[in-house]
Amino acid sequence: MSDSRAFCPRCGDPVPERSADDADADAADPLRPGSEVDLCDSCYFDEFDFVDAPDRIDVRVCARCGAVYQGNRWVDVGAQDYTDIAIEQVSDALSVHVDVDDVAWQVEPEQVDENTIRMHCFFTGVVRGTPVEEQVTVPVKIARQTCTRCGRIAGDYYASIVQIRAEGRTPTSEETERAEEIAHDIVADMEATGDRNAFVTEIGETDDGLNIKVSTNKIGKKISNKMVEEFGGTINDAETLVTEDEDGNEVYRVTFAVRLPPYTPGDVIELDDDDEGPVLVRSAHGNLKGIRVTTGERYEADYEEGASPDARKLGEHEDAAETTVVTVEDENAVQVLDPETYRATTVSRPDYFDPAAETVPVLKSRAGLHILPDEGETEEAT
């Protein structure tokens, strides 16, 4: 390569003539903005910085759940340790000079102590046809804090209360256990989508039901809707102004009152002003539905009565006792042994009675003795 008539503006040495491509690239050299005069290689490399690296990087992690603060939010990373996070943070913070071609680099982490990782970074590349290499060490400090979510949990924060109650009775253990399961399932589904604001704050039993405190009104509404979808009933909600946020917006806490129907599937009830016989409840969704235990005919409450017709509860299917069939009298009557007195007693013969059966479940109540269907024998009325 021959010497050109150009001289280095720093040292005065002649600058070797470069190809047109190299000249065009050097014209945009950030070390000499706007200058068309080449520096010689010696002066160029005197001011050349291969890698720009920060003196230190701080990584904020939640001491409770392990989330990492990235950008302007907390992110669940699921890391067992923070070496990979440190490598990622260092990679984002390092920058290589634009003139370097064929850049290659590797990093060797050194765990100094529980909260410090030294990242030894090794770089190689080519500048002006000359191989270059550099090593930098960036200390990464792990700052253990408490994320917003864990802070709210620790402070018993909640935005919504779901009250599980029942009309004229206390919710069954099946209903309260299912309510808890629904709450945790909904939160788990929302967490799986990356929603860090979803959590159950507290679940507490009361004398008349269950209270579920949750982190958002959206969760409270989902729990309430799911309970009514499965068990029937109604939902009433009420807002209470609790505070203002940092932007001056009003913040409300919502109470969802879920009132389950007075009767549940499996209950045997006697309807007021009705002489057609007790009803075995099969569904409390919308209008109450069931079957007459005297005839086996389907029953559905009027629209005005809904799921709460005027009635008295006689017992539950699980209260039924297995007893012996004595004889089938005719198409309307059958004799069975009274499970308490062991006397042969004539009772109504419902359609679901099997004439070949040797034993049947019967319920004895103030309304008399009635044959019940085997569990699962009849389909739920809908």
Steps between C-alpha positions, in 0.01 A plus 500: 500500500659832386508820701246761399556872515282509811661539836369417846366820659623381840859383448577617144592154375381410153177303493497188279269519204176310561249338275184688406291281730732563796502873427121515496483310830764719667321816390226408747748428781333620823844592635529768230146618424480698179873457422619353174864477614624157609685439821790265475449159657717588800302813588170329417563214741623739770144635526315184397265342759407148399236451770292746699406338832335636817698509822232295674154355443234473768238228467188541714345170608211422733622321811159332540402367157821540297354737240742735322441869429546554127421820319227651712333189636557184701531181296477138617804324356490169686877498548670281761788748515567833335806421288297482179327825592839664563628383161190637329528835676870531414433407137242777474732755663814435291554670166768433237655766273327519164831462308565152639431211264474128577422562867506197730469497875454275799437553866619319810296574815674495837277471807673720757233475769125458529432845357796561267591343167804612300445465128832452316432586136742417216466665156675449167451672167667665199550876449672641189618152422665470839387230751406658832399356834392636835397376841263682737369405840157623606385443858132418536338578833183315600274740690236304691174688544127428518300514179167679480303175505675356806474835675126498448467142619705575812279803564177296466397710202172415330274674252200269512310278745288207390242403762362148458160477669184295455133587529351368823793270575876477539700405189598134493859384536488398134405854400763674715775258398410551136505879547857481634601273213346736244683800651840329485437363149407844364808659655723221365360549149561875515852453636572263211425783258753725677257693721707576814210691658298182552500342846271383778557713809293308753226238528305499824196313628219685674193380688289539186742414219837580348687824423766504227722808469675535164734750337281629215133560430536292184589192705211560739255521212635182340469304826143622552392417146654153517326421830159599361574309180560181699258533791240754391405805703544874462776762521479850642797737497572819690785749464676678786739790443820421689770737371649685205798386296811709426322656201202610707266232364245359741563139604201287592476168683220276372306250709336217304221336701428155359173363635456131423152348467323372814492143368777290350491193275416202719266688732147364544248781549127528564343787305248727673144485369588194294351153544686315225774371725855597601763593241856372476703805385720440197600853400487851646610680182237752394172339606525219753460162332455147633283189503198402704588216736141376492471466121842561347362784289719801425440819693599859417420808708315791343702787359391730784620247761832442331736291712321590824145361502322505836582161650634311799801275490421141600849357472775411258563209270791392716256464794322218317516153653515177301200281572337179374227485236218281638270485200382697200130563555410661167622764254450776759607339829773283648559358847836557673629452851501814712874543583413605858206275597572216255128480419374448148381836373325589176658794318460671161668331207697756294590437135868446583421206732638170369246218562782246505689682776532324835597816689443872442615826667221666696473830685279523807386850590201688636351463153512121525711224343618543141716299263792696356689421180847354523765773479581572136201294381310797367648783295513849647213708381607804304 
